[in-house]
Amino acid sequence: MIIQANAHIGFNCRNLDESVRFYENILGCKEKFSLYYGDMIPKEQERLEKMKPDELKSLEKIKDVRWIVYLEWLDGYFIELFNEVNASLENLSDSTKYGYTHFAIVVDDIEAFCQELVDKGAERNIDIFPQPSLDRNKVMWFHDPDGNKIEVHEYGRTAMQKVGREISKG
């Protein structure tokens, strides 16, 4: 088995439209397509008959509501935003709990990236402004409207992600 790439990152959203605007306007993602709750209603009679009546009734009520928005941020790589109508858990940062903590991106100029966030009105989303990191990068942190943390790296010549922990001599 050879893994080619990470296909997408998915998030439940408190306000789907606000999250879509953030990822489009702030990070430059483009909506590739959306799925609606009605898309889960089978078109084939045989499959439709196997559905629970209460499940079908629930889907009929919200059939025209967007369920998932696929935002392309790099060619073929997506951020998947879910409008889970029954979701209620807040994404609260708690370093004592297991699970998702953040995703990270690499930029070629972290200062310019940070300034672009500020220029686009996302300064309030910045948690840590650019600074040196322990792994010999420049790093900053910001978050989306639901509090999902995004780490930004600018790899330097001696970044551990490029050369490992020790810098070879010579």
TORLODREN-664052 format. One record per residue (C-alpha): residue in one letter; x, y, z; residue number from 0. Coordinates in pm, whole numbers, padded with zeros to 5 digits. Layout:
# TORLODREN-664052
a|X|Y|Z|NUM
...
# end
This chain:
# TORLODREN-664052
m|00000|00000|00000|0
i|00139|00337|-00104|1
i|-00033|00649|00026|2
q|-00013|00927|-00228|3
a|-00138|01226|-00029|4
n|-00376|01363|00228|5
a|-00702|01408|00032|6
h|-00890|01642|00262|7
i|-00941|01775|00612|8
g|-01301|01780|00736|9
f|-01469|02000|00997|10
n|-01820|02029|01140|11
c|-01917|02397|01133|12
r|-02132|02600|01367|13
n|-02212|02838|01078|14
l|-02137|02686|00737|15
d|-02164|03012|00541|16
e|-01926|03192|00778|17
s|-01673|02909|00754|18
v|-01698|02898|00373|19
r|-01636|03275|00360|20
f|-01333|03238|00591|21
y|-01168|02963|00388|22
e|-01245|03135|00055|23
n|-01169|03496|00148|24
i|-00886|03445|00397|25
l|-00709|03132|00268|26
g|-00802|03158|-00101|27
c|-00985|02825|-00126|28
k|-01238|02781|-00406|29
e|-01566|02592|-00373|30
k|-01546|02288|-00600|31
f|-01892|02146|-00521|32
s|-02153|02101|-00251|33
l|-02368|01810|-00139|34
y|-02715|01863|00003|35
y|-02906|01662|00262|36
g|-03146|01568|-00020|37
d|-02857|01393|-00195|38
m|-02879|01124|00074|39
i|-03234|01034|-00033|40
p|-03198|00730|-00259|41
k|-03324|00764|-00616|42
e|-03369|00388|-00657|43
q|-03702|00254|-00528|44
e|-03539|-00055|-00377|45
r|-03298|00152|-00165|46
l|-03569|00404|-00081|47
e|-03791|00128|00061|48
k|-03506|00013|00289|49
m|-03483|00356|00454|50
k|-03642|00409|00792|51
p|-03954|00628|00754|52
d|-03843|00874|01024|53
e|-03499|00908|00864|54
l|-03657|00977|00524|55
k|-03899|01230|00678|56
s|-03608|01411|00849|57
l|-03411|01429|00524|58
e|-03715|01553|00330|59
k|-03747|01849|00571|60
i|-03391|01963|00507|61
k|-03333|01831|00155|62
d|-03243|02176|00016|63
v|-02994|02256|00293|64
r|-02625|02231|00208|65
w|-02467|01943|00398|66
i|-02103|01942|00280|67
v|-01900|02204|00094|68
y|-01579|02088|-00074|69
l|-01328|02370|-00091|70
e|-01017|02313|-00302|71
w|-00710|02479|-00156|72
l|-00442|02311|-00364|73
d|-00495|02122|-00688|74
g|-00686|01810|-00583|75
y|-00665|01877|-00207|76
f|-00971|01983|-00014|77
i|-01107|02124|00307|78
e|-01443|01961|00365|79
l|-01689|02171|00566|80
f|-01990|01995|00717|81
n|-02318|02160|00806|82
e|-02416|01899|01062|83
v|-02755|02022|01171|84
n|-02741|01818|01492|85
a|-02380|01896|01586|86
s|-02340|02077|01915|87
l|-01993|02018|02063|88
e|-01775|02326|02071|89
n|-01412|02287|01960|90
l|-01255|02388|02286|91
s|-00880|02378|02322|92
d|-00780|02141|02601|93
s|-00426|02004|02602|94
t|-00531|01735|02851|95
k|-00758|01559|02598|96
y|-00669|01328|02311|97
g|-00779|01383|01956|98
y|-00744|01642|01684|99
t|-00526|01939|01774|100
h|-00446|02126|01449|101
f|-00336|02107|01088|102
a|-00030|02278|00946|103
i|00055|02447|00619|104
v|00386|02561|00471|105
v|00436|02904|00315|106
d|00741|03057|00152|107
d|00716|03391|00338|108
i|00546|03376|00677|109
e|00566|03752|00739|110
a|00389|03821|00408|111
f|00132|03549|00486|112
c|00065|03704|00828|113
q|00031|04051|00677|114
e|-00214|03914|00421|115
l|-00429|03773|00704|116
v|-00425|04115|00870|117
d|-00504|04294|00540|118
k|-00800|04060|00484|119
g|-00942|04140|00828|120
a|-00845|03818|01003|121
e|-00610|03968|01263|122
r|-00854|03860|01537|123
n|-00801|03500|01423|124
i|-00423|03514|01479|125
d|-00321|03340|01801|126
i|00060|03362|01773|127
f|00237|03599|01536|128
p|00545|03475|01341|129
q|00837|03370|01557|130
p|01122|03118|01560|131
s|01031|02763|01662|132
l|01223|02481|01829|133
d|01243|02287|01502|134
r|01437|02574|01336|135
n|01143|02716|01141|136
k|00946|03033|01161|137
v|00599|02953|01289|138
m|00266|03123|01359|139
w|-00080|03006|01461|140
f|-00431|03116|01373|141
h|-00780|02965|01386|142
d|-01094|02942|01176|143
p|-01441|03064|01289|144
d|-01501|02739|01480|145
g|-01170|02752|01667|146
n|-00989|02491|01457|147
k|-00620|02565|01492|148
i|-00399|02615|01188|149
e|-00020|02619|01223|150
v|00187|02796|00959|151
h|00553|02708|00889|152
e|00819|02878|00685|153
y|01093|02618|00648|154
g|01441|02757|00672|155
r|01756|02602|00528|156
t|01818|02409|00853|157
a|01455|02320|00936|158
m|01436|01982|01110|159
q|01163|01880|00864|160
k|01433|01906|00594|161
v|01754|01795|00766|162
g|01640|01604|01073|163
r|01734|01691|01430|164
e|02108|01725|01378|165
i|02264|01952|01122|166
s|02531|01766|00932|167
k|02874|01928|00936|168
g|03036|02027|00616|169
# end
